[in-house]
């Protein structure tokens, strides 16, 4: 993946030196695992964040901010990738006679007060907040991708960012409003299926970005990068995460899709590059 020298987005907010707000008490490792599964790769954060905060918390402050060369490089990388997504989606929207309202990427450490989804925590993984239309990312998640999930290579983090941008696209199209409205009308098990379709569509949109990135932006991708993206998508499948955490998986509780499904939809987006091919909500295999 060639990205050095690419334009850096002006929509990256570096908040690593700011106060973390509240430190949530999650009731032990079980609570943390639930939140990781719920938030990982961009689930709807509002409800779980509010539930977690209601369990109680104590005030916390960060010490003096000190960056590292590794973090500085990741911040630059994230900015170039975000610019690439802006270039690609702006072109796609323009081709359809519309303008693309960009999202912002907020980089934080440990905890940060969002503009509409409560306090974000690093344990949640990266997430998109529809309330303020921003992506939230603690860079420590990059180590999780590499060490815990085995998603190696730079493109794994690029896929994560592109997936969150995919949720922003869904928000623009009104998909998130529609799916959130369904929550109160369905059982948890039935709504989990809707959640899976939502997440897989965001994976598809990440693939669409990858399809167009080389031609429409400063980022240059190879097929090896796409393979890395498929591996990253598979690494954060519900079945894989649950098996790692508990030794077994429970399909009725899946909210993001299996490893196979996530890799498939990312690949489909990459191969077609056509936003119209990503209607996961009408795919018979997901009903």
PyMOL commands that set and color helices and strands:
alter all, ss='L'
color gray80, all
select helices_A, chain A and resi 29-39+46-54+69-95+122-124+141-148+154-173+175-185+188-216+223-235+238-246+251-253+259-272+275-277+280-282+284-286
alter helices_A, ss='H'
color red, helices_A
select strands_A, chain A and resi 12-14+22-24+57-59+104-108+111-113+119-121+127-129+134-138
alter strands_A, ss='S'
color yellow, strands_A
deselect
rebuild
show_as cartoon
